[in-house]
Amino acid sequence: MKYRKLGASDLNVSEISLGSWLTFGVGVEREQATECVNKAFALGINFIDTANVYGRGAAETFLGEALAGRKRDSYVLATKVWGQMSDTDKGLSRAQIVKQLDASLKRLRVDYVDLYQCHRYDPETPLEETMSALSDAVRQGKTRYIGFSEWSAQQIEDAFAIPGVEHFVSSQPQYSLLWRRPEQKVIPVCREHHVSQIVWSPLAQGVLSGKYRPGAAIPPDTRAGSKSMSQPIQGWMRPEVLAAVQNLVPIAAEAGCSLSQFALAWVLREPNVASAIVGVSKPQQLAENAAASDLKIDPALFAKAEAIADAIPRPQR
């Protein structure tokens, strides 16, 4: 496992990180989920990402139990705020940040998190209020650094223009061979401000593993075949997407790796990416994904894959 510096922080994070959306505390049985966490440590993965809204606290509660007993400095822990936790609890107001961070720390059984992220932008709260509250959390020692997920380039610039507040060190966008939008504006702005990307859905919910074939039955023990985890993947299950992904398989074979490893290596080819977050239900999936950290792939093969992905017809709105 290789490691990269996270933005302007002093955190070194593993190139492959362990996510918990849809899986831990929700879609994966506890014993199996614990095996995945233990496997992550065995593989050298030190970066774990979660959010208060994942299972409305269930993912954080599970991780608090699974990480109990491990040295706190042996892992980098990130969580998020903004998502709806109740009829009245949502957003990035000062009151919500204070309340939700304390609740997350309690569920995670830690005194601090390494990274506290705004899960989305909150247009109903003044940005100055959000940044002031986040800065206080850093100064109080409840989080070491702050980040955001899925903010626009202008929103990022606005945050950095506020005087006297802590600066973001990370951005968490969706980014994959099938979703390259961050390259247009977000990555250039982040690069300018020394903000790293920690990428979610680098395998397009597992579609870039190549396990789903157009016209074929969906394997029952997969994310697409799961009642609790299948909804977010539906946008990638179009026949034209699945057919294009199958055309990527021989390119990965030419590179000497699986398609999952190839797709993760493609994400990591971008210097502004610090880590690719993977969500797994089996330890062996994690082992396969982790191996992508050490791959050296001919850029010409990446270019061939990009041409295939870029030619996929976009759905009509």
Stockholm file with secondary structure:
# STOCKHOLM 1.0

chainA/1-317         MKYRKLGASDLNVSEISLGSWLTFGVGVEREQATECVNKAFALGINFIDTANVYGRGAAETFLGEALAGRKRDSYVLATKVWGQMSDTDKGLSRAQIVKQLDASLKRLRVDYVDLYQCHRYDPETPLEETMSALSDAVRQGKTRYIGFSEWSAQQIEDAFAIPGVEHFVSSQPQYSLLWRRPEQKVIPVCREHHVSQIVWSPLAQGVLSGKYRPGAAIPPDTRAGSKSMSQPIQGWMRPEVLAAVQNLVPIAAEAGCSLSQFALAWVLREPNVASAIVGVSKPQQLAENAAASDLKIDPALFAKAEAIADAIPRPQR
#=GR chainA/1-317 SS CCEEECTTSSCEEESEEECCSSTBTTTBCHHHHHHHHHHHHHTTCCEEECCTTGGGGHHHHHHHHHHTTSCGGGSEEEEEECSCSSSSCCSCCHHHHHHHHHHHHHHHTCSCEEEEEESSCCTTSCHHHHHHHHHHHHHTTSEEEEEESSCCHHHHHHHHTSTTSCCEEEECCBCBTTBCGGGTTHHHHHHHTTCEEEEBCTTGGGGGGTCCCTTSCCCTTSSTTCTTTCGGGGGGCCHHHHHHHHHHHHHHHHHTSCHHHHHHHHHHTSTTEEEEEECCSSHHHHHHHHGGGGCCCCHHHHHHHHHHHHTSCCCCC
#=GC SS_cons         CCEEECTTSSCEEESEEECCSSTBTTTBCHHHHHHHHHHHHHTTCCEEECCTTGGGGHHHHHHHHHHTTSCGGGSEEEEEECSCSSSSCCSCCHHHHHHHHHHHHHHHTCSCEEEEEESSCCTTSCHHHHHHHHHHHHHTTSEEEEEESSCCHHHHHHHHTSTTSCCEEEECCBCBTTBCGGGTTHHHHHHHTTCEEEEBCTTGGGGGGTCCCTTSCCCTTSSTTCTTTCGGGGGGCCHHHHHHHHHHHHHHHHHTSCHHHHHHHHHHTSTTEEEEEECCSSHHHHHHHHGGGGCCCCHHHHHHHHHHHHTSCCCCC
//
